[in-house]
Amino acid sequence: MPWADGVMRHLPYFCRGQVVRGFGRGSKQLGIPTANFPEQVVDNLPADVSTGIYYGWASVGSGDVHKMVVSIGWNPYYKNTKKSMETHIMHTFKEDFYGEILNVAIVGYLRPEKNFDSLESLISAIQGDIEEAKKRLDLPEHLKLKEDSFFRVPKGKIMNGH
């Protein structure tokens, strides 16, 4: 696996940032809602991190920690000159959480980014990614990261009290 070196060196990778509005594709076209990070969080990713689909843990604010998959990819909106990072949390939230702080621990890599010839094949690939991520996150070495102190965010102390 030639791409494994650039990928694995940085994992687990922890980051957090405020949830911003994306392109509105995730929920509307795919039925798979995603949370988007602001540019500066994406810009801070290790420069040599491979694009593709990763899995790990995520929480919103000081809420519960859930399984997630995250796509790190070239952003077509910016003519693929900027990376984007879209996180799908495996939990049904009652409402949107724009403006909230999203805490993410990326623990493993699923597959490289690829193009799909139809919306259906994209959706079925994402559903496959989600199933695979669920299984892998049950492994003891990944499960323990769910309890990482990174996720113990004191209420009201997130991002300078905002």
DSSP file with accessible surface (Angstrom, degrees, kcal/mol):
  #  RESIDUE AA STRUCTURE BP1 BP2  ACC     N-H-->O    O-->H-N    N-H-->O    O-->H-N    TCO  KAPPA ALPHA  PHI   PSI    X-CA   Y-CA   Z-CA
    1    1 A M    >         0   0  165      0, 0.0     3,-1.4     0, 0.0     4,-0.4   0.000 360.0 360.0 360.0  92.0    0.0    0.0    0.0
    2    2 A P  T >   +     0   0  120      0, 0.0     3,-0.6     0, 0.0     4,-0.3   0.807 360.0  54.8 -63.6 -27.9    2.2    2.9   -1.2
    3    3 A W  T 3> S+     0   0   87      1,-0.2     4,-1.2     2,-0.1     3,-0.2   0.618  83.2  88.5 -81.8  -7.8   -0.1    5.6    0.2
    4    4 A A  H <> S+     0   0   18     -3,-1.4     4,-3.0     1,-0.2     5,-0.3   0.857  79.7  59.3 -63.2 -32.6   -0.1    4.2    3.7
    5    5 A D  H <> S+     0   0  121     -3,-0.6     4,-1.5    -4,-0.4    -1,-0.2   0.953 106.9  43.7 -63.0 -51.3    3.0    6.2    4.8
    6    6 A G  H  4 S+     0   0   18     -4,-0.3     4,-0.3     1,-0.2    -1,-0.2   0.788 120.7  45.1 -63.7 -24.3    1.7    9.7    4.2
    7    7 A V  H >< S+     0   0    0     -4,-1.2     3,-0.7    42,-0.2    -2,-0.2   0.939 113.5  40.9 -83.6 -52.8   -1.6    8.7    5.7
    8    8 A M  H >< S+     0   0   87     -4,-3.0     3,-1.8     1,-0.2    -3,-0.1   0.740  93.8  77.2 -80.3 -24.3   -0.8    6.8    8.9
    9    9 A R  T 3< S+     0   0  156     -4,-1.5    -1,-0.2    -5,-0.3    -2,-0.1   0.828  99.3  45.1 -54.3 -34.7    2.1    8.9   10.3
   10   10 A H  T <  S+     0   0   51     -3,-0.7    -1,-0.3    -4,-0.3    -2,-0.2   0.392  90.9 147.6 -92.7   0.6   -0.3   11.5   11.5
   11   11 A L    <   +     0   0   33     -3,-1.8     2,-0.1    -4,-0.1    96,-0.1  -0.718  52.6  40.3 -98.7 146.1   -3.0    9.4   13.1
   12   12 A P  S    S-     0   0   58      0, 0.0     2,-0.5     0, 0.0    95,-0.2   0.558  83.0-175.3 -69.9 147.8   -4.7    9.7   15.4
   13   13 A Y  E     -A  106   0A  46     93,-2.2    93,-3.2    -2,-0.1     2,-0.4  -0.971   6.3-160.5-116.7 126.2   -5.2   13.3   14.3
   14   14 A F  E     +A  105   0A  63     -2,-0.5     2,-0.3    91,-0.2    91,-0.2  -0.889  20.5 151.8-108.9 134.6   -7.2   15.6   16.6
   15   15 A C  E     -A  104   0A  13     89,-2.5    89,-2.9    -2,-0.4     2,-0.3  -0.989  17.5-169.1-152.4 159.8   -8.8   18.9   15.5
   16   16 A R  E     +A  103   0A  93     -2,-0.3     2,-0.3    87,-0.2    87,-0.2  -0.988  16.3 145.2-147.0 155.6  -11.7   21.1   16.4
   17   17 A G  E     -A  102   0A   3     85,-1.7    85,-3.2    -2,-0.3     2,-0.3  -0.974  50.0 -68.8-174.8 172.8  -13.4   24.1   14.9
   18   18 A Q  E     -A  101   0A  94     -2,-0.3     2,-0.3    83,-0.2    83,-0.2  -0.548  50.8-114.6 -79.6 138.2  -16.7   25.8   14.4
   19   19 A V        -     0   0    6     81,-2.7    80,-2.6    78,-0.3     2,-0.3  -0.574  38.5-171.9 -74.5 126.9  -19.2   24.2   12.0
   20   20 A V  B     -B   36   0A  51     16,-2.7    16,-0.8    -2,-0.3     2,-0.2  -0.772  32.1 -88.4-115.3 164.0  -19.8   26.3    8.9
   21   21 A R        -     0   0  175     -2,-0.3    14,-0.1     1,-0.1    -1,-0.0  -0.509  45.0-167.5 -71.2 136.1  -22.3   25.9    6.1
   22   22 A G        -     0   0   31     -2,-0.2    -1,-0.1    12,-0.2    13,-0.0   0.201  47.9 -63.1 -97.5-136.8  -21.0   23.7    3.3
   23   23 A F        -     0   0   68     -2,-0.0    -2,-0.1     0, 0.0     0, 0.0   0.384  61.7-119.3 -96.5  -0.3  -22.5   23.3   -0.2
   24   24 A G  S  > S+     0   0   32     10,-0.1     4,-0.6     1,-0.1     5,-0.3   0.676  84.1 114.5  72.1  14.0  -25.7   21.8    1.0
   25   25 A R  H  >> +     0   0   74      3,-0.2     4,-1.8     2,-0.1     5,-1.4   0.879  58.3  65.8 -81.9 -41.0  -25.0   18.6   -0.9
   26   26 A G  H  >5S+     0   0    5      1,-0.2     6,-2.3     3,-0.2     4,-0.7   0.932 113.7  23.9 -51.3 -59.9  -24.6   16.2    1.9
   27   27 A S  H  >5S+     0   0   62      4,-0.2     4,-1.0     3,-0.2    -1,-0.2   0.934 127.0  45.0 -73.8 -45.4  -28.2   16.2    3.3
   28   28 A K  H  <5S+     0   0  159     -4,-0.6    -2,-0.2     1,-0.2    -3,-0.2   0.950 126.2  22.2 -72.8 -49.2  -30.1   17.3    0.3
   29   29 A Q  H  <5S+     0   0  114     -4,-1.8    -3,-0.2    -5,-0.3    -1,-0.2   0.829 135.6  29.8 -87.9 -31.5  -28.6   15.2   -2.5
   30   30 A L  H  <<S-     0   0   29     -5,-1.4    -3,-0.2    -4,-0.7    -2,-0.2   0.643  87.8-131.5-106.0 -18.3  -27.1   12.3   -0.7
   31   31 A G  S  < S+     0   0   60     -4,-1.0    -4,-0.2    -5,-0.5    -3,-0.1   0.736  79.0 109.6  69.4  19.0  -29.3   11.9    2.4
   32   32 A I        -     0   0   12     -6,-2.3    -1,-0.1    -7,-0.2    -2,-0.1  -0.852  64.2-146.5-128.5  91.1  -26.0   11.8    4.4
   33   33 A P        -     0   0   71      0, 0.0     2,-0.3     0, 0.0    56,-0.3  -0.347  17.8-169.6 -65.0 138.8  -25.6   15.0    6.4
   34   34 A T        -     0   0   38     54,-0.2     2,-0.4    36,-0.0    54,-0.2  -0.955  17.8-136.7-127.9 150.9  -22.1   16.3    6.8
   35   35 A A  E     - C   0  87A   6     52,-3.1    52,-2.8    -2,-0.3     2,-0.4  -0.886  22.4-146.3-104.4 135.6  -20.6   19.0    9.0
   36   36 A N  E     -BC  20  86A  16    -16,-0.8   -16,-2.7    -2,-0.4    50,-0.2  -0.857   2.3-141.3-108.1 139.1  -18.0   21.2    7.4
   37   37 A F        -     0   0   11     48,-1.3    48,-0.3    -2,-0.4   -18,-0.1  -0.642  30.5-101.9 -89.6 152.2  -15.0   22.8    9.0
   38   38 A P    >>  -     0   0   17      0, 0.0     4,-1.5     0, 0.0     3,-1.0  -0.299  39.2-100.8 -67.3 160.6  -13.9   26.4    8.3
   39   39 A E  H 3> S+     0   0   83      1,-0.2     4,-3.2     2,-0.2     5,-0.2   0.831 118.1  60.0 -50.6 -41.8  -10.9   26.8    5.9
   40   40 A Q  H 3> S+     0   0  126      1,-0.2     4,-1.1     2,-0.2    -1,-0.2   0.874 103.4  50.7 -64.9 -30.9   -8.4   27.5    8.6
   41   41 A V  H <4 S+     0   0   15     -3,-1.0     3,-0.3     2,-0.2     4,-0.3   0.936 114.3  44.5 -67.3 -42.7   -9.0   24.0   10.2
   42   42 A V  H >< S+     0   0    7     -4,-1.5     3,-1.8     1,-0.2    -2,-0.2   0.916 109.4  56.0 -67.5 -41.1   -8.5   22.4    6.8
   43   43 A D  H 3< S+     0   0   90     -4,-3.2    -1,-0.2     1,-0.3    -2,-0.2   0.769 101.8  59.4 -62.0 -25.3   -5.4   24.5    6.1
   44   44 A N  T 3< S+     0   0  120     -4,-1.1    -1,-0.3    -3,-0.3    -2,-0.2   0.506  78.1 113.7 -83.6  -5.0   -3.9   23.3    9.3
   45   45 A L  S <  S-     0   0   11     -3,-1.8    -3,-0.0    -4,-0.3   -30,-0.0  -0.348  90.1 -82.8 -59.0 148.4   -4.0   19.6    8.2
   46   46 A P    >   -     0   0   25      0, 0.0     3,-2.0     0, 0.0    -1,-0.1  -0.316  42.2-125.5 -53.3 135.6   -0.5   18.1    7.7
   47   47 A A  T 3  S+     0   0   99      1,-0.3    -2,-0.1    -3,-0.1    -3,-0.0   0.810 106.5  47.2 -58.6 -32.7    0.5   19.2    4.2
   48   48 A D  T 3  S+     0   0   74      2,-0.1    -1,-0.3   -42,-0.0     2,-0.1   0.287  77.9 131.4 -96.5  13.2    1.2   15.6    3.1
   49   49 A V    <   -     0   0   11     -3,-2.0     2,-0.2     1,-0.1   -42,-0.2  -0.440  60.5-119.7 -67.6 134.0   -2.0   14.1    4.4
   50   50 A S        -     0   0   30    -44,-0.2    22,-0.1   -47,-0.2    -1,-0.1  -0.532  21.3-119.1 -74.8 142.2   -3.5   12.0    1.7
   51   51 A T        +     0   0   30     -2,-0.2    62,-0.4    20,-0.1     2,-0.3  -0.392  66.1  86.6 -71.3 157.0   -7.0   12.8    0.4
   52   52 A G  E    S-D   72   0A   0     20,-3.0    20,-2.9    60,-0.3     2,-0.5  -0.951  79.0 -42.7 147.5-165.3   -9.6   10.1    0.9
   53   53 A I  E     +DE  71 111A  16     58,-2.9    57,-3.5    -2,-0.3    58,-1.3  -0.887  52.3 176.2-107.7 127.4  -12.1    8.7    3.4
   54   54 A Y  E     -DE  70 109A   1     16,-3.0    16,-2.5    -2,-0.5     2,-0.3  -0.745  13.9-146.5-120.9 169.0  -11.1    8.4    7.1
   55   55 A Y  E     +DE  69 108A  12     53,-2.5    52,-2.5    14,-0.3    53,-1.9  -0.920  34.2 110.0-136.0 163.0  -12.9    7.3   10.2
   56   56 A G  E     -DE  68 106A   0     12,-2.2    12,-2.3    -2,-0.3     2,-0.3  -0.938  57.6 -47.2 171.9-145.8  -12.9    8.1   13.8
   57   57 A W  E     -DE  67 105A   2     48,-2.3    48,-2.9    -2,-0.3     2,-0.3  -0.885  41.4-179.2-124.7 149.7  -14.8    9.8   16.6
   58   58 A A  E     -DE  66 104A   0      8,-2.5     8,-3.2    -2,-0.3     2,-0.3  -0.996   7.0-175.2-148.5 150.3  -16.6   13.1   16.9
   59   59 A S  E     - E   0 103A   0     44,-2.2    44,-3.2    -2,-0.3     2,-0.5  -0.977  22.2-132.2-140.3 156.2  -18.5   15.2   19.3
   60   60 A V  E >  S- E   0 102A  20      4,-0.5     3,-2.4    -2,-0.3    42,-0.2  -0.947  72.9 -41.3-109.4 123.4  -20.4   18.5   19.1
   61   61 A G  T 3  S-     0   0    4     40,-3.7    92,-0.2    -2,-0.5    42,-0.1  -0.340 122.4 -29.2  58.8-132.1  -19.6   21.0   21.9
   62   62 A S  T 3  S+     0   0   41     90,-0.1    -1,-0.3    96,-0.0    93,-0.1   0.070 111.0 123.3-102.7  26.1  -19.4   19.0   25.1
   63   63 A G  S <  S-     0   0   35     -3,-2.4    90,-0.2     1,-0.2    -2,-0.0  -0.029  70.2 -59.1 -77.5-176.0  -21.9   16.4   23.9
   64   64 A D        -     0   0  127      1,-0.1    -4,-0.5    -5,-0.1     2,-0.4  -0.217  52.7-112.7 -64.6 155.3  -21.5   12.6   23.5
   65   65 A V        -     0   0   22     -6,-0.1     2,-0.3    -3,-0.1    -6,-0.2  -0.764  39.8-177.4 -93.1 129.1  -18.8   11.1   21.4
   66   66 A H  E     -D   58   0A  33     -8,-3.2    -8,-2.5    -2,-0.4    25,-0.1  -0.873  31.8 -96.1-124.1 160.0  -20.1    9.3   18.2
   67   67 A K  E     +D   57   0A  43     23,-0.4    23,-3.3    -2,-0.3     2,-0.3  -0.379  49.9 176.2 -67.0 150.2  -18.6    7.2   15.4
   68   68 A M  E     -DF  56  89A   0    -12,-2.3   -12,-2.2    21,-0.2     2,-0.4  -0.984  29.2-145.2-151.3 160.5  -17.9    9.2   12.2
   69   69 A V  E     -DF  55  88A   9     19,-2.1    19,-3.3    -2,-0.3     2,-0.4  -0.964  20.8-162.5-120.4 146.7  -16.4    9.1    8.8
   70   70 A V  E     -DF  54  87A   1    -16,-2.5   -16,-3.0    -2,-0.4     2,-0.6  -0.995   9.5-148.6-132.8 136.4  -14.7   12.1    7.3
   71   71 A S  E     -DF  53  86A  36     15,-2.8    15,-2.3    -2,-0.4     2,-0.6  -0.917   8.8-169.9-102.3 123.7  -13.9   12.9    3.7
   72   72 A I  E     +DF  52  85A   1    -20,-2.9   -20,-3.0    -2,-0.6     2,-0.3  -0.974  33.6 140.1-109.3 116.0  -10.7   15.0    3.1
   73   73 A G  E     - F   0  84A   1     11,-2.2    11,-3.0    -2,-0.6     2,-0.3  -0.932  57.3 -76.6-150.4 173.5  -10.8   15.9   -0.5
   74   74 A W  E     - F   0  83A 109     -2,-0.3     9,-0.2     9,-0.2     3,-0.1  -0.614  50.1-124.8 -79.2 134.6  -10.1   18.5   -3.2
   75   75 A N    > > -     0   0   10      7,-3.1     5,-2.4    -2,-0.3     3,-1.2  -0.716  16.0-162.3 -91.1 109.3  -12.9   21.1   -3.2
   76   76 A P  G > 5S+     0   0   74      0, 0.0     3,-1.9     0, 0.0    -1,-0.2   0.830  88.5  67.2 -61.3 -27.8  -14.5   21.4   -6.6
   77   77 A Y  G 3 5S+     0   0  159      1,-0.3    -2,-0.0     2,-0.1    -3,-0.0   0.850 105.0  42.6 -60.9 -33.8  -16.0   24.7   -5.5
   78   78 A Y  G X 5S-     0   0   88     -3,-1.2     3,-2.0     4,-0.2    -1,-0.3  -0.104 126.4 -99.8-102.0  33.5  -12.5   26.2   -5.4
   79   79 A K  T < 5S-     0   0  177     -3,-1.9    -2,-0.1     1,-0.3    -4,-0.0   0.844  72.4 -67.8  51.9  34.7  -11.5   24.5   -8.7
   80   80 A N  T 3 <S+     0   0   90     -5,-2.4    -1,-0.3     2,-0.1    -3,-0.1   0.731 111.5 115.7  61.0  25.8   -9.7   21.8   -6.6
   81   81 A T  S <  S+     0   0  108     -3,-2.0     2,-0.4    -6,-0.4    -2,-0.1   0.608  71.9  50.5 -95.5 -14.1   -7.1   24.2   -5.3
   82   82 A K  S    S-     0   0   59     -7,-0.4    -7,-3.1    -4,-0.2     2,-0.2  -0.943  80.9-127.3-122.4 146.9   -8.3   23.9   -1.7
   83   83 A K  E     - F   0  74A  40     -2,-0.4     2,-0.3    -9,-0.2    -9,-0.2  -0.574  21.0-158.7 -84.5 153.3   -9.0   20.9    0.4
   84   84 A S  E     - F   0  73A  10    -11,-3.0   -11,-2.2    -2,-0.2     2,-0.4  -0.898   5.5-151.2-125.5 162.7  -12.3   20.4    2.2
   85   85 A M  E     - F   0  72A   2     -2,-0.3   -48,-1.3   -48,-0.3     2,-0.5  -0.969  13.1-176.7-137.6 113.0  -13.1   18.3    5.2
   86   86 A E  E     -CF  36  71A  26    -15,-2.3   -15,-2.8    -2,-0.4     2,-0.5  -0.973   8.4-159.7-120.5 122.7  -16.7   16.9    5.6
   87   87 A T  E     -CF  35  70A   1    -52,-2.8   -52,-3.1    -2,-0.5     2,-0.6  -0.872   5.7-163.0-106.4 126.2  -17.6   14.9    8.6
   88   88 A H  E     - F   0  69A  30    -19,-3.3   -19,-2.1    -2,-0.5     2,-0.4  -0.946  13.5-154.5-106.4 115.3  -20.6   12.6    8.8
   89   89 A I  E     - F   0  68A   9     -2,-0.6     2,-2.2   -56,-0.3   -21,-0.2  -0.765  16.5-130.8 -90.9 131.9  -21.4   11.7   12.4
   90   90 A M  S    S+     0   0   35    -23,-3.3   -23,-0.4    -2,-0.4     2,-0.3  -0.497  78.2  84.8 -83.6  70.9  -23.2    8.4   12.9
   91   91 A H  S    S-     0   0   87     -2,-2.2     2,-0.7   -25,-0.1    -2,-0.1  -0.936  79.0-117.1-164.0 145.2  -26.0    9.9   15.1
   92   92 A T        -     0   0  130     -2,-0.3     2,-0.4     2,-0.0    -2,-0.1  -0.835  29.7-160.2 -94.7 115.0  -29.3   11.6   14.4
   93   93 A F        -     0   0   66     -2,-0.7     3,-0.0     1,-0.1     4,-0.0  -0.759  18.1-136.7 -92.2 142.7  -29.2   15.1   15.7
   94   94 A K  S    S+     0   0  210     -2,-0.4     2,-0.3     1,-0.1    -1,-0.1   0.813  83.3   8.8 -68.8 -30.1  -32.5   16.8   16.3
   95   95 A E  S    S-     0   0  156     -3,-0.0    -1,-0.1     1,-0.0    -2,-0.0  -0.948  90.0 -79.2-145.3 168.3  -31.4   20.1   14.7
   96   96 A D        -     0   0  118     -2,-0.3    -2,-0.0     1,-0.1    -1,-0.0  -0.274  29.1-154.6 -61.7 153.9  -28.5   21.6   12.8
   97   97 A F    >   +     0   0   39    -77,-0.1     3,-2.0     3,-0.1   -78,-0.3  -0.101  30.7 156.3-126.4  38.2  -25.4   22.6   14.8
   98   98 A Y  T 3  S+     0   0   85      1,-0.2   -78,-0.2   -80,-0.1     3,-0.1  -0.358  72.3  23.9 -56.6 139.3  -24.0   25.4   12.6
   99   99 A G  T 3  S+     0   0   38    -80,-2.6    -1,-0.2     1,-0.3     2,-0.1   0.246  98.3 115.7  87.7 -15.9  -21.8   27.6   14.8
  100  100 A E  S <  S-     0   0   99     -3,-2.0   -81,-2.7   -82,-0.1     2,-0.5  -0.421  75.1-101.3 -79.9 164.5  -21.2   24.9   17.4
  101  101 A I  E     -A   18   0A  11    -83,-0.2   -40,-3.7    -2,-0.1     2,-0.5  -0.757  31.3-155.1 -90.0 126.5  -17.7   23.5   18.0
  102  102 A L  E     -AE  17  60A   0    -85,-3.2   -85,-1.7    -2,-0.5     2,-0.5  -0.901   4.1-159.4-101.4 126.0  -17.1   20.1   16.3
  103  103 A N  E     -AE  16  59A   0    -44,-3.2   -44,-2.2    -2,-0.5     2,-0.4  -0.938  14.6-175.0-106.8 126.2  -14.4   18.0   17.9
  104  104 A V  E     -AE  15  58A   0    -89,-2.9   -89,-2.5    -2,-0.5     2,-0.5  -0.979  20.3-171.6-130.5 132.9  -12.9   15.3   15.7
  105  105 A A  E     -AE  14  57A   0    -48,-2.9   -48,-2.3    -2,-0.4     2,-0.6  -0.977  15.1-157.3-118.8 111.4  -10.4   12.5   16.3
  106  106 A I  E     +AE  13  56A   3    -93,-3.2   -93,-2.2    -2,-0.5   -50,-0.3  -0.814  21.1 166.3 -88.3 121.1   -9.3   10.8   13.0
  107  107 A V  E     +     0   0A  11    -52,-2.5     2,-0.3    -2,-0.6   -51,-0.2   0.651  52.5  12.2-112.9 -19.2   -8.1    7.3   13.8
  108  108 A G  E     - E   0  55A   2    -53,-1.9   -53,-2.5    34,-0.0     2,-0.4  -0.983  60.9-118.1-158.2 167.8   -7.9    5.4   10.5
  109  109 A Y  E     + E   0  54A   7     -2,-0.3   -55,-0.3   -55,-0.3  -101,-0.0  -0.903  19.1 178.3-114.0 133.0   -8.0    5.5    6.7
  110  110 A L  E     -     0   0A  21    -57,-3.5   -56,-0.2    -2,-0.4    -1,-0.1   0.858  59.0 -33.5 -98.6 -53.5  -10.5    3.7    4.6
  111  111 A R  E     - E   0  53A  30    -58,-1.3   -58,-2.9     3,-0.0    -1,-0.3  -0.995  61.3 -86.9-165.0 160.9   -9.8    4.5    1.0
  112  112 A P        -     0   0   63      0, 0.0   -60,-0.3     0, 0.0     2,-0.1  -0.291  53.7 -92.4 -70.1 162.5   -8.6    7.1   -1.5
  113  113 A E        +     0   0   72    -62,-0.4     2,-0.3   -41,-0.1   -62,-0.1  -0.464  53.1 174.9 -68.5 143.8  -10.8    9.7   -3.0
  114  114 A K        -     0   0  117     -2,-0.1     2,-0.3    -3,-0.1   -62,-0.0  -0.988  30.6-109.4-149.5 163.2  -12.4    8.6   -6.3
  115  115 A N        -     0   0  165     -2,-0.3     2,-0.3     2,-0.0     0, 0.0  -0.683  27.9-150.6 -91.9 147.7  -14.8    9.8   -8.9
  116  116 A F        -     0   0   61     -2,-0.3     3,-0.0     1,-0.1     4,-0.0  -0.894  14.1-141.9-118.4 147.6  -18.2    8.1   -9.3
  117  117 A D  S    S+     0   0  154     -2,-0.3     2,-0.3     1,-0.1    -1,-0.1   0.588  84.4  21.4 -85.6  -9.0  -20.2    7.9  -12.5
  118  118 A S  S  > S-     0   0   43      1,-0.1     4,-1.8     0, 0.0     5,-0.1  -0.991  73.4-117.3-152.6 159.8  -23.5    8.3  -10.8
  119  119 A L  H  > S+     0   0   72     -2,-0.3     4,-2.9     1,-0.2     5,-0.2   0.893 114.8  57.5 -61.1 -38.7  -25.1    9.7   -7.6
  120  120 A E  H  > S+     0   0  137      1,-0.2     4,-2.6     2,-0.2    -1,-0.2   0.906 106.2  47.0 -61.3 -43.7  -26.2    6.1   -6.8
  121  121 A S  H  > S+     0   0   32      2,-0.2     4,-2.0     1,-0.2    -1,-0.2   0.873 112.3  50.9 -70.0 -32.5  -22.7    4.7   -6.9
  122  122 A L  H  X S+     0   0   49     -4,-1.8     4,-2.6     2,-0.2    -2,-0.2   0.957 111.8  47.4 -63.7 -48.0  -21.4    7.5   -4.7
  123  123 A I  H  X S+     0   0   36     -4,-2.9     4,-2.7     1,-0.2     5,-0.2   0.927 111.8  49.3 -62.0 -42.4  -24.2    6.9   -2.1
  124  124 A S  H  X S+     0   0   73     -4,-2.6     4,-2.2     1,-0.2    -1,-0.2   0.894 110.6  51.1 -69.1 -33.4  -23.6    3.2   -2.1
  125  125 A A  H  X S+     0   0   18     -4,-2.0     4,-2.6     2,-0.2    -1,-0.2   0.932 110.8  48.5 -64.5 -43.7  -19.8    3.8   -1.6
  126  126 A I  H  X S+     0   0   28     -4,-2.6     4,-2.5     2,-0.2    -2,-0.2   0.920 110.2  51.1 -64.0 -41.1  -20.4    6.1    1.3
  127  127 A Q  H  X S+     0   0  103     -4,-2.7     4,-2.2     1,-0.2    -1,-0.2   0.909 110.5  49.6 -63.2 -37.7  -22.8    3.7    2.9
  128  128 A G  H  X S+     0   0   39     -4,-2.2     4,-2.6     2,-0.2    -2,-0.2   0.905 109.2  51.9 -63.7 -42.2  -20.2    1.0    2.5
  129  129 A D  H  X S+     0   0   17     -4,-2.6     4,-2.8     1,-0.2    -2,-0.2   0.914 109.0  50.9 -58.9 -43.3  -17.6    3.3    4.1
  130  130 A I  H  X S+     0   0   16     -4,-2.5     4,-2.5     2,-0.2    -2,-0.2   0.936 111.1  47.2 -63.3 -45.3  -20.0    3.9    7.1
  131  131 A E  H  X S+     0   0   99     -4,-2.2     4,-1.8     1,-0.2    -1,-0.2   0.922 114.0  47.4 -62.4 -44.0  -20.5    0.2    7.6
  132  132 A E  H  X S+     0   0   62     -4,-2.6     4,-2.5     1,-0.2    -1,-0.2   0.917 111.5  50.8 -63.8 -43.2  -16.7   -0.5    7.4
  133  133 A A  H  X S+     0   0    0     -4,-2.8     4,-2.6     1,-0.2    -2,-0.2   0.917 106.3  55.3 -61.8 -42.1  -16.0    2.4    9.8
  134  134 A K  H  X S+     0   0   78     -4,-2.5     4,-0.6     1,-0.2    -1,-0.2   0.925 110.9  45.4 -56.9 -44.7  -18.5    1.1   12.3
  135  135 A K  H >< S+     0   0  130     -4,-1.8     3,-1.1     1,-0.2     4,-0.3   0.943 113.9  47.2 -64.2 -48.7  -16.8   -2.3   12.4
  136  136 A R  H >< S+     0   0   75     -4,-2.5     3,-1.7     1,-0.3     6,-0.3   0.852 104.8  59.9 -65.3 -34.3  -13.3   -0.9   12.7
  137  137 A L  H 3< S+     0   0    0     -4,-2.6    -1,-0.3     1,-0.3    -2,-0.2   0.665  94.9  65.1 -71.2 -13.1  -14.2    1.5   15.4
  138  138 A D  T << S+     0   0   93     -3,-1.1    -1,-0.3    -4,-0.6    -2,-0.2   0.563  77.1 108.0 -81.7  -8.3  -15.2   -1.4   17.6
  139  139 A L  S X> S-     0   0   75     -3,-1.7     4,-3.0    -4,-0.3     3,-1.5  -0.494  82.2-120.1 -68.3 140.9  -11.6   -2.6   17.7
  140  140 A P  H 3> S+     0   0   96      0, 0.0     4,-2.0     0, 0.0     5,-0.2   0.849 110.5  56.2 -53.9 -39.0  -10.1   -2.1   21.1
  141  141 A E  H 34 S+     0   0   99      1,-0.2     4,-0.2     2,-0.2    -4,-0.1   0.795 117.3  35.6 -67.4 -26.0   -7.3    0.2   19.9
  142  142 A H  H X> S+     0   0   24     -3,-1.5     3,-1.0    -6,-0.3     4,-0.5   0.827 110.9  60.4 -90.4 -38.1   -9.8    2.5   18.3
  143  143 A L  H >< S+     0   0   72     -4,-3.0     3,-1.6     1,-0.3     4,-0.4   0.878  97.2  60.8 -58.0 -36.9  -12.5    2.2   20.9
  144  144 A K  G >< S+     0   0  141     -4,-2.0     3,-1.3     1,-0.3    -1,-0.3   0.814  93.7  64.3 -65.7 -25.4  -10.2    3.6   23.6
  145  145 A L  G X4 S+     0   0   22     -3,-1.0     3,-1.7     1,-0.3    -1,-0.3   0.726  85.9  72.7 -71.0 -18.0   -9.8    6.9   21.7
  146  146 A K  G << S+     0   0   74     -3,-1.6    -1,-0.3    -4,-0.5    -2,-0.2   0.819  99.5  47.2 -61.2 -29.4  -13.5    7.5   22.3
  147  147 A E  G <  S+     0   0  125     -3,-1.3    -1,-0.3    -4,-0.4    -2,-0.2   0.286  84.0 138.5 -94.2   8.3  -12.6    8.2   25.9
  148  148 A D    X   -     0   0   50     -3,-1.7     3,-1.9     1,-0.1     4,-0.3  -0.215  64.4-122.7 -59.2 145.5   -9.7   10.5   25.1
  149  149 A S  G >  S+     0   0   78      1,-0.3     3,-1.5     2,-0.2    -1,-0.1   0.734 105.4  79.3 -62.0 -20.0   -9.3   13.6   27.2
  150  150 A F  G 3  S+     0   0   30      1,-0.3    -1,-0.3     3,-0.0    -2,-0.1   0.847  93.3  49.9 -52.7 -35.0   -9.6   15.6   24.0
  151  151 A F  G <  S+     0   0   13     -3,-1.9     2,-1.9     1,-0.1    -1,-0.3   0.566  84.5  92.6 -85.5  -8.4  -13.3   15.1   24.1
  152  152 A R    <   +     0   0  165     -3,-1.5    -1,-0.1    -4,-0.3   -90,-0.1  -0.580  57.4 170.4 -86.5  78.5  -13.7   16.2   27.7
  153  153 A V        -     0   0   19     -2,-1.9     5,-0.1   -92,-0.2     2,-0.1  -0.802  34.9-123.8 -92.5 120.8  -14.4   19.7   26.9
  154  154 A P    >   -     0   0   78      0, 0.0     3,-1.9     0, 0.0     4,-0.2  -0.423  34.5-104.4 -64.2 136.7  -15.6   21.8   29.9
  155  155 A K  T 3  S+     0   0  165      1,-0.3   -94,-0.0     2,-0.1     0, 0.0  -0.357 104.7  13.6 -60.1 136.6  -19.0   23.3   29.2
  156  156 A G  T 3  S+     0   0   58      6,-0.1    -1,-0.3     1,-0.1    -3,-0.0   0.435 107.4  89.2  79.7  -2.3  -18.6   27.1   28.5
  157  157 A K    <   +     0   0  155     -3,-1.9     2,-0.4     3,-0.1     3,-0.4   0.256  54.7 121.9-109.6  13.0  -14.9   26.8   28.0
  158  158 A I  S  > S-     0   0   19      1,-0.2     4,-0.8    -4,-0.2   -96,-0.0  -0.624  85.8 -16.5 -82.7 127.0  -15.0   26.1   24.3
  159  159 A M  T >4 S-     0   0   91     -2,-0.4     3,-2.1     1,-0.2    -1,-0.2   0.934 132.8 -37.8  49.1  70.5  -13.1   28.6   22.1
  160  160 A N  T 34 S-     0   0  155     -3,-0.4    -1,-0.2     1,-0.3    -2,-0.1   0.836 114.9 -55.7  53.9  37.1  -12.7   31.5   24.5
  161  161 A G  T 34        0   0   50      1,-0.2    -1,-0.3     0, 0.0    -2,-0.2   0.534 360.0 360.0  80.3   4.5  -16.1   31.1   26.1
  162  162 A H    <<        0   0  179     -3,-2.1    -1,-0.2    -4,-0.8    -4,-0.1  -0.639 360.0 360.0 -81.2 360.0  -18.1   31.3   22.9
